[in-house]
Structure formats: structure tokens, C-alpha cells
Amino acid sequence: MVQQKPQFSSGRMKREAKTVEVMIRKYCDISHTSSGELCGDCEELLQYAMARLAGCPFQENKTTCGKCPIHCYQPAMRERIQEVMRIIGPKMIFSHPLLGLGHLMDGFRKEPGPRKK
């Protein structure tokens, strides 16, 4: 069952969501030899990641999830997304340079600020 993706109001969060989706899709293509469609496990991870982004208390002021003081991922899902990032992250600069650079720059944010109203 394919769920609807959350709608993000800020450009920052839209980019973050697109980056995560691209990374998970690339990971699935490489690791699970899928042909365009996500396998069930990767679809579940994508939906989970989108829900976590939608519920992030920092929204456009957030740093990368790995540097966030609030770890909202369940341990098993955190391991899965870390695996995706470890394998696909370094390849993003070559395959999707703007998304890769954006994500890299987000990692330089020190601490997330309060949510803008």
C-alpha cells in the first residue's frame, strides 16, 4: 500500500525530503536490484523517514538528523537509514551534486534553532 507523502511548506524541508528519497531509491537500486520500484523494506523506510521529517520540531532550522540532539528514529530504523547514508552519501556529490552539497552544508549547522512560526 503506497501512502501519500507529507507536504512540506519550506524549501529547506522539501529539499531534505527529496534528498532522503533519492538516497533510499539509489540504495534500493544498488542493494536490492530493483528496477525503479522500491522493495517493501525500502518503501517502509522511506515512509518512516518522511513521517519523521514531517514531525521534526525544528523544521527548516534543523541540522542533519545525525547531528540532532533529538533522536526520533527507532534504533532499528536508525541503523537502516545510517546504512543507506553510508553507502549512498559519498555518491551523491557525483549523481546529484546540488542535493549532495545541500546535505553536506546542512551538516555544518551547529545546533538547530527553535521552529519558526
Biopython code that builds the backbone (N, CA, C, O; Angstrom):
import numpy as np
from Bio.PDB.StructureBuilder import StructureBuilder

atoms = [
    (1, "MET", "N", (0.842, -1.177, 0.000)),
    (1, "MET", "CA", (0.000, 0.000, 0.000)),
    (1, "MET", "C", (0.887, 1.240, 0.000)),
    (1, "MET", "O", (1.677, 1.427, 0.925)),
    (2, "VAL", "N", (0.774, 2.074, -0.997)),
    (2, "VAL", "CA", (1.569, 3.284, -1.121)),
    (2, "VAL", "C", (0.848, 4.403, -0.389)),
    (2, "VAL", "O", (-0.323, 4.681, -0.647)),
    (3, "GLN", "N", (1.565, 5.039, 0.529)),
    (3, "GLN", "CA", (0.992, 6.136, 1.299)),
    (3, "GLN", "C", (1.340, 7.454, 0.642)),
    (3, "GLN", "O", (2.288, 7.551, -0.138)),
    (4, "GLN", "N", (0.556, 8.465, 0.971)),
    (4, "GLN", "CA", (0.781, 9.806, 0.461)),
    (4, "GLN", "C", (1.982, 10.428, 1.171)),
    (4, "GLN", "O", (2.121, 10.290, 2.386)),
    (5, "LYS", "N", (2.837, 11.101, 0.431)),
    (5, "LYS", "CA", (3.979, 11.786, 1.038)),
    (5, "LYS", "C", (3.488, 13.053, 1.725)),
    (5, "LYS", "O", (2.573, 13.711, 1.230)),
    (6, "PRO", "N", (4.093, 13.404, 2.867)),
    (6, "PRO", "CA", (3.708, 14.651, 3.526)),
    (6, "PRO", "C", (4.099, 15.846, 2.670)),
    (6, "PRO", "O", (5.054, 15.786, 1.895)),
    (7, "GLN", "N", (3.359, 16.918, 2.818)),
    (7, "GLN", "CA", (3.671, 18.165, 2.120)),
    (7, "GLN", "C", (4.471, 19.054, 3.060)),
    (7, "GLN", "O", (4.074, 19.275, 4.204)),
    (8, "PHE", "N", (5.581, 19.555, 2.582)),
    (8, "PHE", "CA", (6.427, 20.428, 3.384)),
    (8, "PHE", "C", (6.284, 21.849, 2.873)),
    (8, "PHE", "O", (6.247, 22.083, 1.665)),
    (9, "SER", "N", (6.204, 22.796, 3.797)),
    (9, "SER", "CA", (5.963, 24.187, 3.401)),
    (9, "SER", "C", (7.260, 24.926, 3.047)),
    (9, "SER", "O", (7.247, 25.814, 2.195)),
    (10, "SER", "N", (8.356, 24.575, 3.680)),
    (10, "SER", "CA", (9.599, 25.309, 3.410)),
    (10, "SER", "C", (10.429, 24.601, 2.349)),
    (10, "SER", "O", (10.390, 23.379, 2.207)),
    (11, "GLY", "N", (11.180, 25.407, 1.609)),
    (11, "GLY", "CA", (12.077, 24.857, 0.600)),
    (11, "GLY", "C", (13.145, 23.974, 1.212)),
    (11, "GLY", "O", (13.554, 22.978, 0.615)),
    (12, "ARG", "N", (13.594, 24.334, 2.393)),
    (12, "ARG", "CA", (14.619, 23.551, 3.103)),
    (12, "ARG", "C", (14.129, 22.138, 3.377)),
    (12, "ARG", "O", (14.858, 21.173, 3.145)),
    (13, "MET", "N", (12.903, 22.005, 3.868)),
    (13, "MET", "CA", (12.358, 20.684, 4.188)),
    (13, "MET", "C", (12.011, 19.896, 2.928)),
    (13, "MET", "O", (12.135, 18.672, 2.909)),
    (14, "LYS", "N", (11.579, 20.585, 1.884)),
    (14, "LYS", "CA", (11.310, 19.908, 0.606)),
    (14, "LYS", "C", (12.603, 19.300, 0.060)),
    (14, "LYS", "O", (12.614, 18.172, -0.434)),
    (15, "ARG", "N", (13.693, 20.067, 0.157)),
    (15, "ARG", "CA", (14.992, 19.571, -0.308)),
    (15, "ARG", "C", (15.454, 18.387, 0.530)),
    (15, "ARG", "O", (15.968, 17.403, -0.002)),
    (16, "GLU", "N", (15.270, 18.487, 1.838)),
    (16, "GLU", "CA", (15.655, 17.392, 2.737)),
    (16, "GLU", "C", (14.881, 16.118, 2.382)),
    (16, "GLU", "O", (15.456, 15.032, 2.321)),
    (17, "ALA", "N", (13.579, 16.261, 2.150)),
    (17, "ALA", "CA", (12.741, 15.111, 1.802)),
    (17, "ALA", "C", (13.177, 14.511, 0.464)),
    (17, "ALA", "O", (13.250, 13.291, 0.317)),
    (18, "LYS", "N", (13.465, 15.380, -0.507)),
    (18, "LYS", "CA", (13.909, 14.893, -1.821)),
    (18, "LYS", "C", (15.249, 14.173, -1.704)),
    (18, "LYS", "O", (15.456, 13.142, -2.343)),
    (19, "THR", "N", (16.155, 14.707, -0.895)),
    (19, "THR", "CA", (17.465, 14.085, -0.701)),
    (19, "THR", "C", (17.319, 12.686, -0.105)),
    (19, "THR", "O", (17.940, 11.735, -0.579)),
    (20, "VAL", "N", (16.506, 12.568, 0.921)),
    (20, "VAL", "CA", (16.296, 11.266, 1.565)),
    (20, "VAL", "C", (15.669, 10.285, 0.573)),
    (20, "VAL", "O", (16.078, 9.126, 0.500)),
    (21, "GLU", "N", (14.688, 10.746, -0.181)),
    (21, "GLU", "CA", (14.039, 9.862, -1.149)),
    (21, "GLU", "C", (15.017, 9.392, -2.219)),
    (21, "GLU", "O", (15.051, 8.207, -2.551)),
    (22, "VAL", "N", (15.810, 10.308, -2.758)),
    (22, "VAL", "CA", (16.802, 9.947, -3.779)),
    (22, "VAL", "C", (17.787, 8.926, -3.216)),
    (22, "VAL", "O", (18.130, 7.955, -3.890)),
    (23, "MET", "N", (18.238, 9.144, -1.993)),
    (23, "MET", "CA", (19.214, 8.230, -1.384)),
    (23, "MET", "C", (18.619, 6.832, -1.186)),
    (23, "MET", "O", (19.274, 5.831, -1.478)),
    (24, "ILE", "N", (17.406, 6.766, -0.701)),
    (24, "ILE", "CA", (16.773, 5.464, -0.479)),
    (24, "ILE", "C", (16.523, 4.762, -1.808)),
    (24, "ILE", "O", (16.729, 3.553, -1.914)),
    (25, "ARG", "N", (16.086, 5.495, -2.815)),
    (25, "ARG", "CA", (15.850, 4.882, -4.135)),
    (25, "ARG", "C", (17.150, 4.349, -4.737)),
    (25, "ARG", "O", (17.179, 3.244, -5.278)),
    (26, "LYS", "N", (18.232, 5.139, -4.643)),
    (26, "LYS", "CA", (19.532, 4.687, -5.157)),
    (26, "LYS", "C", (20.016, 3.454, -4.403)),
    (26, "LYS", "O", (20.534, 2.512, -5.003)),
    (27, "TYR", "N", (19.845, 3.468, -3.098)),
    (27, "TYR", "CA", (20.246, 2.335, -2.265)),
    (27, "TYR", "C", (19.482, 1.081, -2.687)),
    (27, "TYR", "O", (20.075, 0.012, -2.829)),
    (28, "CYS", "N", (18.188, 1.205, -2.883)),
    (28, "CYS", "CA", (17.372, 0.060, -3.269)),
    (28, "CYS", "C", (17.798, -0.474, -4.644)),
    (28, "CYS", "O", (17.876, -1.684, -4.856)),
    (29, "ASP", "N", (18.073, 0.458, -5.579)),
    (29, "ASP", "CA", (18.530, 0.047, -6.913)),
    (29, "ASP", "C", (19.831, -0.745, -6.831)),
    (29, "ASP", "O", (19.990, -1.763, -7.504)),
    (30, "ILE", "N", (20.753, -0.274, -6.007)),
    (30, "ILE", "CA", (22.069, -0.917, -5.899)),
    (30, "ILE", "C", (22.004, -2.198, -5.063)),
    (30, "ILE", "O", (22.533, -3.235, -5.465)),
    (31, "SER", "N", (21.361, -2.119, -3.912)),
    (31, "SER", "CA", (21.396, -3.230, -2.959)),
    (31, "SER", "C", (20.359, -4.308, -3.206)),
    (31, "SER", "O", (20.584, -5.476, -2.886)),
    (32, "HIS", "N", (19.239, -3.929, -3.766)),
    (32, "HIS", "CA", (18.146, -4.890, -3.942)),
    (32, "HIS", "C", (17.815, -5.105, -5.408)),
    (32, "HIS", "O", (16.807, -5.732, -5.735)),
    (33, "THR", "N", (18.647, -4.595, -6.281)),
    (33, "THR", "CA", (18.488, -4.712, -7.733)),
    (33, "THR", "C", (17.046, -4.489, -8.184)),
    (33, "THR", "O", (16.514, -5.222, -9.017)),
    (34, "SER", "N", (16.438, -3.467, -7.617)),
    (34, "SER", "CA", (15.082, -3.119, -8.048)),
    (34, "SER", "C", (15.185, -2.356, -9.358)),
    (34, "SER", "O", (16.237, -1.809, -9.688)),
    (35, "SER", "N", (14.111, -2.324, -10.082)),
    (35, "SER", "CA", (14.115, -1.627, -11.372)),
    (35, "SER", "C", (13.117, -0.469, -11.311)),
    (35, "SER", "O", (12.052, -0.516, -11.926)),
    (36, "GLY", "N", (13.479, 0.554, -10.568)),
    (36, "GLY", "CA", (12.628, 1.731, -10.490)),
    (36, "GLY", "C", (11.654, 1.725, -9.319)),
    (36, "GLY", "O", (11.400, 2.775, -8.729)),
    (37, "GLU", "N", (11.112, 0.584, -8.976)),
    (37, "GLU", "CA", (10.174, 0.481, -7.863)),
    (37, "GLU", "C", (10.941, 0.109, -6.598)),
    (37, "GLU", "O", (11.889, -0.674, -6.641)),
    (38, "LEU", "N", (10.519, 0.679, -5.478)),
    (38, "LEU", "CA", (11.148, 0.333, -4.209)),
    (38, "LEU", "C", (10.653, -1.019, -3.723)),
    (38, "LEU", "O", (9.486, -1.366, -3.908)),
    (39, "CYS", "N", (11.541, -1.778, -3.102)),
    (39, "CYS", "CA", (11.126, -3.023, -2.465)),
    (39, "CYS", "C", (10.323, -2.653, -1.216)),
    (39, "CYS", "O", (10.295, -1.487, -0.824)),
    (40, "GLY", "N", (9.690, -3.607, -0.607)),
    (40, "GLY", "CA", (8.860, -3.354, 0.568)),
    (40, "GLY", "C", (9.633, -2.744, 1.722)),
    (40, "GLY", "O", (9.146, -1.827, 2.383)),
    (41, "ASP", "N", (10.836, -3.246, 1.969)),
    (41, "ASP", "CA", (11.652, -2.728, 3.083)),
    (41, "ASP", "C", (12.049, -1.266, 2.851)),
    (41, "ASP", "O", (11.994, -0.446, 3.767)),
    (42, "CYS", "N", (12.443, -0.955, 1.628)),
    (42, "CYS", "CA", (12.861, 0.416, 1.329)),
    (42, "CYS", "C", (11.661, 1.361, 1.301)),
    (42, "CYS", "O", (11.780, 2.518, 1.705)),
    (43, "GLU", "N", (10.524, 0.893, 0.837)),
    (43, "GLU", "CA", (9.299, 1.702, 0.868)),
    (43, "GLU", "C", (8.925, 2.027, 2.313)),
    (43, "GLU", "O", (8.543, 3.153, 2.630)),
    (44, "GLU", "N", (9.041, 1.025, 3.179)),
    (44, "GLU", "CA", (8.750, 1.229, 4.598)),
    (44, "GLU", "C", (9.709, 2.263, 5.195)),
    (44, "GLU", "O", (9.286, 3.141, 5.947)),
    (45, "LEU", "N", (10.989, 2.160, 4.863)),
    (45, "LEU", "CA", (11.975, 3.115, 5.365)),
    (45, "LEU", "C", (11.685, 4.518, 4.850)),
    (45, "LEU", "O", (11.790, 5.484, 5.606)),
    (46, "LEU", "N", (11.326, 4.645, 3.591)),
    (46, "LEU", "CA", (11.016, 5.956, 3.022)),
    (46, "LEU", "C", (9.815, 6.580, 3.725)),
    (46, "LEU", "O", (9.855, 7.753, 4.099)),
    (47, "GLN", "N", (8.760, 5.814, 3.905)),
    (47, "GLN", "CA", (7.569, 6.335, 4.588)),
    (47, "GLN", "C", (7.897, 6.750, 6.020)),
    (47, "GLN", "O", (7.429, 7.784, 6.500)),
    (48, "TYR", "N", (8.691, 5.948, 6.686)),
    (48, "TYR", "CA", (9.098, 6.239, 8.061)),
    (48, "TYR", "C", (9.909, 7.541, 8.102)),
    (48, "TYR", "O", (9.662, 8.404, 8.944)),
    (49, "ALA", "N", (10.872, 7.675, 7.193)),
    (49, "ALA", "CA", (11.719, 8.867, 7.154)),
    (49, "ALA", "C", (10.891, 10.123, 6.867)),
    (49, "ALA", "O", (11.124, 11.171, 7.470)),
    (50, "MET", "N", (9.932, 10.019, 5.955)),
    (50, "MET", "CA", (9.079, 11.163, 5.632)),
    (50, "MET", "C", (8.225, 11.565, 6.839)),
    (50, "MET", "O", (8.028, 12.752, 7.099)),
    (51, "ALA", "N", (7.728, 10.581, 7.563)),
    (51, "ALA", "CA", (6.929, 10.872, 8.761)),
    (51, "ALA", "C", (7.790, 11.549, 9.826)),
    (51, "ALA", "O", (7.332, 12.463, 10.511)),
    (52, "ARG", "N", (9.034, 11.098, 9.963)),
    (52, "ARG", "CA", (9.931, 11.711, 10.939)),
    (52, "ARG", "C", (10.248, 13.148, 10.536)),
    (52, "ARG", "O", (10.276, 14.033, 11.392)),
    (53, "LEU", "N", (10.486, 13.397, 9.247)),
    (53, "LEU", "CA", (10.752, 14.764, 8.788)),
    (53, "LEU", "C", (9.542, 15.665, 9.019)),
    (53, "LEU", "O", (9.681, 16.807, 9.456)),
    (54, "ALA", "N", (8.371, 15.147, 8.724)),
    (54, "ALA", "CA", (7.145, 15.937, 8.900)),
    (54, "ALA", "C", (6.928, 16.288, 10.368)),
    (54, "ALA", "O", (6.379, 17.346, 10.676)),
    (55, "GLY", "N", (7.348, 15.419, 11.268)),
    (55, "GLY", "CA", (7.163, 15.656, 12.695)),
    (55, "GLY", "C", (8.338, 16.332, 13.380)),
    (55, "GLY", "O", (8.319, 16.514, 14.597)),
    (56, "CYS", "N", (9.348, 16.702, 12.629)),
    (56, "CYS", "CA", (10.540, 17.318, 13.223)),
    (56, "CYS", "C", (10.174, 18.648, 13.881)),
    (56, "CYS", "O", (9.570, 19.509, 13.242)),
    (57, "PRO", "N", (10.536, 18.820, 15.151)),
    (57, "PRO", "CA", (10.187, 20.068, 15.822)),
    (57, "PRO", "C", (10.994, 21.274, 15.327)),
    (57, "PRO", "O", (10.612, 22.415, 15.587)),
    (58, "PHE", "N", (12.091, 21.039, 14.625)),
    (58, "PHE", "CA", (12.949, 22.143, 14.183)),
    (58, "PHE", "C", (12.646, 22.601, 12.758)),
    (58, "PHE", "O", (12.946, 23.743, 12.407)),
    (59, "GLN", "N", (12.067, 21.747, 11.940)),
    (59, "GLN", "CA", (11.702, 22.027, 10.552)),
    (59, "GLN", "C", (12.852, 22.691, 9.798)),
    (59, "GLN", "O", (13.948, 22.131, 9.750)),
    (60, "GLU", "N", (12.634, 23.873, 9.205)),
    (60, "GLU", "CA", (13.654, 24.461, 8.332)),
    (60, "GLU", "C", (14.918, 24.880, 9.074)),
    (60, "GLU", "O", (15.927, 25.187, 8.440)),
    (61, "ASN", "N", (14.882, 24.899, 10.399)),
    (61, "ASN", "CA", (16.072, 25.260, 11.181)),
    (61, "ASN", "C", (16.888, 24.048, 11.607)),
    (61, "ASN", "O", (17.854, 24.182, 12.358)),
    (62, "LYS", "N", (16.509, 22.870, 11.134)),
    (62, "LYS", "CA", (17.161, 21.641, 11.586)),
    (62, "LYS", "C", (18.545, 21.469, 10.983)),
    (62, "LYS", "O", (18.849, 21.991, 9.910)),
    (63, "THR", "N", (19.365, 20.731, 11.695)),
    (63, "THR", "CA", (20.641, 20.280, 11.169)),
    (63, "THR", "C", (20.371, 18.919, 10.511)),
    (63, "THR", "O", (19.209, 18.554, 10.335)),
    (64, "THR", "N", (21.380, 18.184, 10.154)),
    (64, "THR", "CA", (21.137, 16.831, 9.665)),
    (64, "THR", "C", (20.694, 15.970, 10.837)),
    (64, "THR", "O", (21.038, 16.254, 11.984)),
    (65, "CYS", "N", (19.942, 14.932, 10.557)),
    (65, "CYS", "CA", (19.395, 14.087, 11.630)),
    (65, "CYS", "C", (20.501, 13.472, 12.493)),
    (65, "CYS", "O", (20.321, 13.294, 13.698)),
    (66, "GLY", "N", (21.629, 13.151, 11.889)),
    (66, "GLY", "CA", (22.732, 12.558, 12.634)),
    (66, "GLY", "C", (23.319, 13.477, 13.689)),
    (66, "GLY", "O", (23.918, 13.003, 14.654)),
    (67, "LYS", "N", (23.159, 14.789, 13.524)),
    (67, "LYS", "CA", (23.703, 15.747, 14.485)),
    (67, "LYS", "C", (22.629, 16.343, 15.383)),
    (67, "LYS", "O", (22.919, 17.215, 16.202)),
    (68, "CYS", "N", (21.417, 15.888, 15.239)),
    (68, "CYS", "CA", (20.300, 16.439, 16.006)),
    (68, "CYS", "C", (20.343, 15.951, 17.456)),
    (68, "CYS", "O", (20.663, 14.790, 17.710)),
    (69, "PRO", "N", (20.021, 16.834, 18.407)),
    (69, "PRO", "CA", (20.007, 16.414, 19.811)),
    (69, "PRO", "C", (18.826, 15.500, 20.139)),
    (69, "PRO", "O", (18.843, 14.800, 21.151)),
    (70, "ILE", "N", (17.808, 15.506, 19.290)),
    (70, "ILE", "CA", (16.646, 14.639, 19.485)),
    (70, "ILE", "C", (16.751, 13.507, 18.470)),
    (70, "ILE", "O", (16.726, 13.752, 17.264)),
    (71, "HIS", "N", (16.867, 12.286, 18.942)),
    (71, "HIS", "CA", (16.930, 11.152, 18.016)),
    (71, "HIS", "C", (15.551, 10.513, 17.957)),
    (71, "HIS", "O", (15.194, 9.700, 18.809)),
    (72, "CYS", "N", (14.780, 10.892, 16.938)),
    (72, "CYS", "CA", (13.396, 10.449, 16.867)),
    (72, "CYS", "C", (13.224, 9.127, 16.120)),
    (72, "CYS", "O", (12.126, 8.573, 16.101)),
    (73, "TYR", "N", (14.284, 8.617, 15.511)),
    (73, "TYR", "CA", (14.211, 7.326, 14.826)),
    (73, "TYR", "C", (14.306, 6.201, 15.853)),
    (73, "TYR", "O", (15.087, 6.283, 16.802)),
    (74, "GLN", "N", (13.518, 5.166, 15.662)),
    (74, "GLN", "CA", (13.664, 3.965, 16.470)),
    (74, "GLN", "C", (15.028, 3.362, 16.145)),
    (74, "GLN", "O", (15.501, 3.524, 15.020)),
    (75, "PRO", "N", (15.678, 2.672, 17.084)),
    (75, "PRO", "CA", (17.036, 2.157, 16.841)),
    (75, "PRO", "C", (17.173, 1.323, 15.561)),
    (75, "PRO", "O", (18.151, 1.486, 14.831)),
    (76, "ALA", "N", (16.233, 0.452, 15.279)),
    (76, "ALA", "CA", (16.340, -0.394, 14.083)),
    (76, "ALA", "C", (16.247, 0.447, 12.805)),
    (76, "ALA", "O", (16.976, 0.204, 11.843)),
    (77, "MET", "N", (15.355, 1.426, 12.801)),
    (77, "MET", "CA", (15.214, 2.294, 11.622)),
    (77, "MET", "C", (16.418, 3.224, 11.489)),
    (77, "MET", "O", (16.838, 3.555, 10.380)),
    (78, "ARG", "N", (16.956, 3.631, 12.605)),
    (78, "ARG", "CA", (18.152, 4.481, 12.582)),
    (78, "ARG", "C", (19.309, 3.724, 11.945)),
    (78, "ARG", "O", (20.049, 4.291, 11.141)),
    (79, "GLU", "N", (19.475, 2.458, 12.290)),
    (79, "GLU", "CA", (20.520, 1.633, 11.677)),
    (79, "GLU", "C", (20.309, 1.512, 10.175)),
    (79, "GLU", "O", (21.264, 1.579, 9.401)),
    (80, "ARG", "N", (19.063, 1.335, 9.767)),
    (80, "ARG", "CA", (18.771, 1.186, 8.338)),
    (80, "ARG", "C", (19.090, 2.463, 7.566)),
    (80, "ARG", "O", (19.692, 2.401, 6.494)),
    (81, "ILE", "N", (18.693, 3.619, 8.098)),
    (81, "ILE", "CA", (18.960, 4.873, 7.385)),
    (81, "ILE", "C", (20.447, 5.188, 7.404)),
    (81, "ILE", "O", (20.961, 5.768, 6.448)),
    (82, "GLN", "N", (21.146, 4.824, 8.462)),
    (82, "GLN", "CA", (22.593, 5.029, 8.510)),
    (82, "GLN", "C", (23.291, 4.185, 7.444)),
    (82, "GLN", "O", (24.253, 4.634, 6.822)),
    (83, "GLU", "N", (22.807, 2.974, 7.239)),
    (83, "GLU", "CA", (23.370, 2.113, 6.181)),
    (83, "GLU", "C", (23.180, 2.769, 4.812)),
    (83, "GLU", "O", (24.103, 2.790, 3.998)),
    (84, "VAL", "N", (21.994, 3.299, 4.563)),
    (84, "VAL", "CA", (21.719, 3.991, 3.300)),
    (84, "VAL", "C", (22.680, 5.164, 3.140)),
    (84, "VAL", "O", (23.294, 5.329, 2.086)),
    (85, "MET", "N", (22.807, 5.970, 4.176)),
    (85, "MET", "CA", (23.676, 7.148, 4.113)),
    (85, "MET", "C", (25.142, 6.764, 3.911)),
    (85, "MET", "O", (25.867, 7.425, 3.168)),
    (86, "ARG", "N", (25.564, 5.705, 4.569)),
    (86, "ARG", "CA", (26.959, 5.259, 4.467)),
    (86, "ARG", "C", (27.287, 4.809, 3.041)),
    (86, "ARG", "O", (28.374, 5.088, 2.536)),
    (87, "ILE", "N", (26.361, 4.123, 2.405)),
    (87, "ILE", "CA", (26.616, 3.599, 1.065)),
    (87, "ILE", "C", (26.373, 4.644, -0.013)),
    (87, "ILE", "O", (27.167, 4.761, -0.947)),
    (88, "ILE", "N", (25.301, 5.399, 0.097)),
    (88, "ILE", "CA", (24.905, 6.323, -0.964)),
    (88, "ILE", "C", (25.447, 7.731, -0.765)),
    (88, "ILE", "O", (25.712, 8.432, -1.742)),
    (89, "GLY", "N", (25.615, 8.155, 0.474)),
    (89, "GLY", "CA", (26.053, 9.527, 0.757)),
    (89, "GLY", "C", (27.248, 9.991, -0.067)),
    (89, "GLY", "O", (27.169, 11.048, -0.694)),
    (90, "PRO", "N", (28.345, 9.249, -0.092)),
    (90, "PRO", "CA", (29.510, 9.696, -0.864)),
    (90, "PRO", "C", (29.258, 9.779, -2.370)),
    (90, "PRO", "O", (29.953, 10.517, -3.069)),
    (91, "LYS", "N", (28.290, 9.046, -2.871)),
    (91, "LYS", "CA", (27.997, 9.044, -4.312)),
    (91, "LYS", "C", (27.102, 10.203, -4.724)),
    (91, "LYS", "O", (26.983, 10.509, -5.910)),
    (92, "MET", "N", (26.467, 10.852, -3.742)),
    (92, "MET", "CA", (25.520, 11.927, -4.044)),
    (92, "MET", "C", (26.187, 13.117, -4.726)),
    (92, "MET", "O", (25.567, 13.770, -5.565)),
    (93, "ILE", "N", (27.425, 13.406, -4.385)),
    (93, "ILE", "CA", (28.116, 14.550, -4.992)),
    (93, "ILE", "C", (28.233, 14.364, -6.499)),
    (93, "ILE", "O", (28.204, 15.344, -7.245)),
    (94, "PHE", "N", (28.365, 13.136, -6.954)),
    (94, "PHE", "CA", (28.514, 12.870, -8.383)),
    (94, "PHE", "C", (27.182, 12.678, -9.095)),
    (94, "PHE", "O", (27.017, 13.126, -10.230)),
    (95, "SER", "N", (26.233, 12.018, -8.443)),
    (95, "SER", "CA", (24.963, 11.732, -9.112)),
    (95, "SER", "C", (23.935, 12.851, -8.957)),
    (95, "SER", "O", (23.153, 13.099, -9.875)),
    (96, "HIS", "N", (23.925, 13.520, -7.822)),
    (96, "HIS", "CA", (23.003, 14.628, -7.554)),
    (96, "HIS", "C", (23.776, 15.711, -6.799)),
    (96, "HIS", "O", (23.597, 15.878, -5.592)),
    (97, "PRO", "N", (24.640, 16.449, -7.514)),
    (97, "PRO", "CA", (25.547, 17.369, -6.830)),
    (97, "PRO", "C", (24.859, 18.439, -5.989)),
    (97, "PRO", "O", (25.347, 18.754, -4.904)),
    (98, "LEU", "N", (23.757, 19.006, -6.443)),
    (98, "LEU", "CA", (23.108, 20.061, -5.666)),
    (98, "LEU", "C", (22.504, 19.512, -4.372)),
    (98, "LEU", "O", (22.623, 20.131, -3.315)),
    (99, "LEU", "N", (21.862, 18.357, -4.461)),
    (99, "LEU", "CA", (21.308, 17.738, -3.259)),
    (99, "LEU", "C", (22.429, 17.318, -2.314)),
    (99, "LEU", "O", (22.336, 17.514, -1.102)),
    (100, "GLY", "N", (23.479, 16.744, -2.872)),
    (100, "GLY", "CA", (24.605, 16.312, -2.056)),
    (100, "GLY", "C", (25.277, 17.470, -1.346)),
    (100, "GLY", "O", (25.575, 17.382, -0.154)),
    (101, "LEU", "N", (25.518, 18.556, -2.067)),
    (101, "LEU", "CA", (26.137, 19.735, -1.451)),
    (101, "LEU", "C", (25.219, 20.363, -0.413)),
    (101, "LEU", "O", (25.676, 20.809, 0.639)),
    (102, "GLY", "N", (23.939, 20.397, -0.707)),
    (102, "GLY", "CA", (22.984, 20.942, 0.256)),
    (102, "GLY", "C", (22.996, 20.153, 1.554)),
    (102, "GLY", "O", (22.995, 20.727, 2.642)),
    (103, "HIS", "N", (23.008, 18.842, 1.430)),
    (103, "HIS", "CA", (23.030, 17.990, 2.615)),
    (103, "HIS", "C", (24.354, 18.162, 3.372)),
    (103, "HIS", "O", (24.374, 18.194, 4.602)),
    (104, "LEU", "N", (25.433, 18.269, 2.636)),
    (104, "LEU", "CA", (26.743, 18.488, 3.249)),
    (104, "LEU", "C", (26.759, 19.814, 4.012)),
    (104, "LEU", "O", (27.262, 19.877, 5.134)),
    (105, "MET", "N", (26.220, 20.852, 3.419)),
    (105, "MET", "CA", (26.173, 22.165, 4.071)),
    (105, "MET", "C", (25.285, 22.126, 5.316)),
    (105, "MET", "O", (25.602, 22.757, 6.324)),
    (106, "ASP", "N", (24.190, 21.397, 5.249)),
    (106, "ASP", "CA", (23.303, 21.278, 6.414)),
    (106, "ASP", "C", (24.045, 20.651, 7.589)),
    (106, "ASP", "O", (23.755, 20.955, 8.746)),
    (107, "GLY", "N", (24.987, 19.789, 7.293)),
    (107, "GLY", "CA", (25.762, 19.136, 8.335)),
    (107, "GLY", "C", (26.656, 20.093, 9.106)),
    (107, "GLY", "O", (27.114, 19.769, 10.202)),
    (108, "PHE", "N", (26.912, 21.281, 8.538)),
    (108, "PHE", "CA", (27.735, 22.271, 9.219)),
    (108, "PHE", "C", (26.940, 23.120, 10.206)),
    (108, "PHE", "O", (27.517, 23.888, 10.976)),
    (109, "ARG", "N", (25.619, 22.980, 10.181)),
    (109, "ARG", "CA", (24.807, 23.710, 11.152)),
    (109, "ARG", "C", (25.145, 23.182, 12.534)),
    (109, "ARG", "O", (25.210, 21.969, 12.734)),
    (110, "LYS", "N", (25.358, 24.068, 13.479)),
    (110, "LYS", "CA", (25.781, 23.649, 14.822)),
    (110, "LYS", "C", (24.639, 23.003, 15.587)),
    (110, "LYS", "O", (24.658, 21.795, 15.824)),
    (111, "GLU", "N", (23.663, 23.778, 15.968)),
    (111, "GLU", "CA", (22.532, 23.256, 16.715)),
    (111, "GLU", "C", (21.275, 23.798, 16.070)),
    (111, "GLU", "O", (21.251, 24.945, 15.623)),
    (112, "PRO", "N", (20.244, 22.999, 16.016)),
    (112, "PRO", "CA", (19.017, 23.505, 15.423)),
    (112, "PRO", "C", (18.392, 24.581, 16.303)),
    (112, "PRO", "O", (18.397, 24.497, 17.531)),
    (113, "GLY", "N", (17.860, 25.579, 15.638)),
    (113, "GLY", "CA", (17.185, 26.644, 16.375)),
    (113, "GLY", "C", (15.738, 26.292, 16.601)),
    (113, "GLY", "O", (15.274, 25.242, 16.157)),
    (114, "PRO", "N", (15.017, 27.160, 17.289)),
    (114, "PRO", "CA", (13.602, 26.894, 17.518)),
    (114, "PRO", "C", (12.832, 26.985, 16.211)),
    (114, "PRO", "O", (13.263, 27.641, 15.263)),
    (115, "ARG", "N", (11.706, 26.325, 16.178)),
    (115, "ARG", "CA", (10.864, 26.308, 14.984)),
    (115, "ARG", "C", (10.293, 27.700, 14.723)),
    (115, "ARG", "O", (9.808, 28.365, 15.638)),
    (116, "LYS", "N", (10.358, 28.129, 13.469)),
    (116, "LYS", "CA", (9.774, 29.415, 13.094)),
    (116, "LYS", "C", (8.268, 29.282, 13.033)),
    (116, "LYS", "O", (7.733, 28.244, 12.642)),
    (117, "LYS", "N", (7.595, 30.344, 13.422)),
    (117, "LYS", "CA", (6.122, 30.313, 13.390)),
    (117, "LYS", "C", (5.587, 31.152, 12.286)),
    (117, "LYS", "O", (4.372, 31.242, 12.112)),
]
sb = StructureBuilder()
sb.init_structure("model")
sb.init_model(0)
sb.init_chain("A")
sb.init_seg("    ")
for serial, (resi, resn, name, xyz) in enumerate(atoms, 1):
    if name == "N":
        sb.init_residue(resn, " ", resi, " ")
    sb.init_atom(name, np.array(xyz, "f"), 0.0, 1.0, " ", f" {name:<3s}", serial, name[0])
structure = sb.get_structure()
